[in-house]
Amino acid sequence: MHRTMIAVLRCGFVLFAGVLLTAPLLAHHGRGASYDNSKIETIQGTVSEWAWRNPHCALYVDVKGADGKVVNWGFESQSIGSLSKLGMNRRSFLAGQELTIKFNPSRGGAPVGVIRKVYDSNGKELLSFGGPIDQ
Amino acid sequence: MRNRSVRLIIAAVVGLLVSVVAFGQTKARQQRPATGSGTAKFDPRDFSGFWEGPPPGERPAENARPAFTPAGAEAMKKRMPIYISKNGRDKDVENPGCRSSTCSNDPVHACNPVGFPRLVWEENEPIEFVYTPGRILQLFQWGRTLRELWMDGRKLSTGKDLDNLGPSWFGISVAEWQGNTLVVNTTGFDERAWPDQFGHPLSFDARIEERYTRVDADTIDGTMTIYDPKNYTGPWPYQVKTATPLVRHFKRMAPADVNFFGLKGLFSGITEAMCAPMNEVDDFNKRIRDRAIFGDK
């Protein structure tokens, strides 16, 4: 009974945390119209810039395609205040760092997206936003 | 000589111990958990300190307003919000094609001031209340700006006085205590500003009344009514998406979050959260947001 209750509480906490993390995703206007929130894509690349700015921090990553051509991708994230709540700062990503990024792709098809999760080259999760994802 | 040295050493040790204890107590005070149960004693007329609104999901509700007047409907036709109305009655007055910051004429997308009431009722960045003689100041982290609530008995600006003052992004606000409820009235709005993300019109002559009551140590409940006969056919008790749709709940921020580099990222009070055009319009929108909707063609 006791274990069951703890399990229920844990599930409740996870759901609550998911809701909390999802809510700021809606902040500061217009994201849903620009990105497909129902899709998650994954990409690997090298950080070219981490723009720590309000109202949208942005991560730029050089991605090498199968043809050897390098494309600079841009990923938008949250405001400084929202990211600070998650422990992020202006040195969380450094130029030259290898990252794997899961993101919501743009509706327009350009190499841009909204960050959902970021992992370092060892698979360690560095940033998670917008609640759990299944992919 | 020896006794003096001993006394000095004892004094130094005692001083050190006192410092350590004092530091420990300060640290303990600073690291108290976030907002408490709300059952602590409080002065219902003391709003001083740091507060924040509910999460963005509890933003204003779309369909709570009264019907437009003909002038209001005409004004609404010129608004192109990113938000697309799901409300049938609004479809004829909103631009159906606009879905990005590029084609929307929402002034915040060009980093214009968010203004009042939007900054108080739509954003959820921290707000600090500061009491000064004759005024209560609201300091906003978003836009790093302030709003003055005049408490010195002056009358709400109307007619010729208001006309002389002219429009402003935050209007002119006077406030008074009615019992333990702070009643704020504001006039003199800049008609270019949007009161919410839906792009509703708000006239220069409109009056907005806010009523704030500190219901427990950690909560201020706010209500707002818009009186704008130029644009709406009746008073508009503003609603938000909560279980208590007429009430916006402002929660007290924990000292650990506002005095140090804590959860809110604040080092000392209200920090800077500016929308600078050179960041947002000239850089972010061009490099990311506009490409997201239109692609690179």
Interface residues (C-beta under 8 A of the other chain):
Chain A: L20 T22 A23 P24 L26 A27 H29 G30 A33 S34 Y35 A51 R53 N54 P55 H56 A58 Y60 G74 F75 E76 S79 I80 G81 L83 S84 K85 S106 R107 G108 G109 A110 P111 V112 G113
Chain B: P55 P56 G57 R59 I82 I84 R99 S100 S101 S104 D106 V108 H109 N124 E125 P126 Q141 Q197 L263 K264 G265 T271 E272 A273 M274 C275 A276 N279 E280 D283 F284 R287 I288 R289 R291 A292 I293 F294 G295 D296
